Amino acid sequence: MGKYVENNLQKGETIVKKAKITALFAVMHITNIFVIPLIVRLIKRAKTELAVTSRRVIGKVGVIKTQTLDAQITKVQNCSVKQGFGGKIFNYGTVQINTASGEYCFAGVKNANAFKAAVMAQMEAYEEEKMKQQAAQMAQAMAGVLHK
């Protein structure tokens, strides 16, 4: 502890009790700096949803200022993942989905690369199903022509 008090005593003045500052104060002060952003992130996490279905990619992020995504799988142009050092270690990342109407980012997605793979696989599965349906329609039309 410093000598400020001792060096600034007046003539005949004595110290009765010295106060000590607890280390908890420093910890609490540091914690307060991080508490509000932490609370905001926890609320944002609880209110973020993202899913790929057999036909669409659906998502919502935000509480006060929200951004929603509801895109047909055929309208998804690209799905990518951004990961920093921590994301690579703890297996999370930001999933970025580009559609004709805009770009949508969902931060902190667990197994982000697996989600991206699911979106890409669903895009491919949808195209394959579409081709099968077209082939079946063509086969039906040709069968109708041959039977006449």
For each residue, the residues with C-beta under 8 A, 3 or more apart:
1: 18 20
2:
3: 6 7
4: 7 8
5: 8 9 15 18
6: 3 9 15
7: 3 4
8: 4 5
9: 5 6 13 14 15
10: 13
11:
12:
13: 9 10
14: 9
15: 5 6 9 18
16:
17:
18: 1 5 15
19:
20: 1
21: 25
22: 25
23: 26 27
24: 27 28
25: 21 22 28 29
26: 23 29 30
27: 23 24 30 31
28: 24 25 31 32
29: 25 26 32 33
30: 26 27 33 34
31: 27 28 34 35
32: 28 29 35 36
33: 29 30
34: 30 31 37 38
35: 31 32 38 39
36: 32 39 40
37: 34 40 41
38: 34 35 41 42
39: 35 36 42 43
40: 36 37 43 44
41: 37 38 44 45 108
42: 38 39 45 46
43: 39 40 46 47 63
44: 40 41 47 48 61 62 63
45: 41 42 48 108
46: 42 43
47: 43 44 60 61 62 63
48: 44 45 59 60 61 62 106 108
49: 58 59 60 61
50: 57 58 59 60 61 69 95 106 109 115
51: 57 58 59
52: 56 57 58 73 115 118 119 122
53: 56 57 58 73 122
54: 73 122 125 126
55: 72 73 126
56: 52 53 70 71 72 73
57: 50 51 52 53 69 70 71 73 76 79 97 119
58: 49 50 51 52 53 69 70
59: 48 49 50 51 68 69 70 97 104 106
60: 47 48 49 50 66 67 68 69
61: 44 47 48 49 50 66 67 104 105 106 107
62: 44 47 48 65 66 67
63: 43 44 47 66
64:
65: 62
66: 60 61 62 63
67: 60 61 62 104
68: 59 60
69: 50 57 58 59 60 97 99 104
70: 56 57 58 59
71: 56 57 75 76 97 99 101
72: 55 56 75 76
73: 52 53 54 55 56 57 76 119 122 123 126
74: 123 126
75: 71 72 99 100 101
76: 57 71 72 73 79 97 98 99 119 123
77: 98 99 100
78: 96 97 98
79: 57 76 95 96 97 98 116 119 120
80: 95 96 98 116
81: 93 94 95 96 112 113 115 116
82: 87 93 94 96
83: 87 88 92 93 94 112
84: 87 88
85: 88 89
86: 89 90 92
87: 82 83 84 90 91 92 93 94 112
88: 83 84 85 91
89: 85 86
90: 86 87
91: 87 88 110 111 112
92: 83 86 87 108 109 110 111 112
93: 81 82 83 87 109 112 113
94: 81 82 83 87 105 106 107 108 109 112
95: 50 79 80 81 105 106 109 112 115 116
96: 78 79 80 81 82 103 104 105 106
97: 57 59 69 71 76 78 79 103 104 105 106 119
98: 76 77 78 79 80 102 103 104
99: 69 71 75 76 77 102 103 104
100: 75 77
101: 71 75
102: 98 99
103: 96 97 98 99
104: 59 61 67 69 96 97 98 99
105: 61 94 95 96 97
106: 48 50 59 61 94 95 96 97 109
107: 61 94
108: 41 45 48 92 94
109: 50 92 93 94 95 106 112 115
110: 91 92
111: 91 92 114 115
112: 81 83 87 91 92 93 94 95 109 115 116
113: 81 93 116 117
114: 111 117 118
115: 50 52 81 95 109 111 112 118 119
116: 79 80 81 95 112 113 119 120
117: 113 114 120 121
118: 52 114 115 121 122
119: 52 57 73 76 79 97 115 116 122 123
120: 79 116 117 123 124
121: 117 118 124 125
122: 52 53 54 73 118 119 125 126
123: 73 74 76 119 120 126 127
124: 120 121 127 128
125: 54 121 122 128 129
126: 54 55 73 74 122 123 129 130
127: 123 124 130 131
128: 124 125 131 132
129: 125 126 132 133
130: 126 127 133 134
131: 127 128 134 135
132: 128 129 135 136
133: 129 130 136 137
134: 130 131 137 138
135: 131 132 138 139
136: 132 133 139 140
137: 133 134 140 141
138: 134 135 141 142
139: 135 136 142 143
140: 136 137 143 144
141: 137 138 144 145
142: 138 139 145 146
143: 139 140 146 147
144: 140 141 147 148
145: 141 142 148
146: 142 143
147: 143 144
148: 144 145
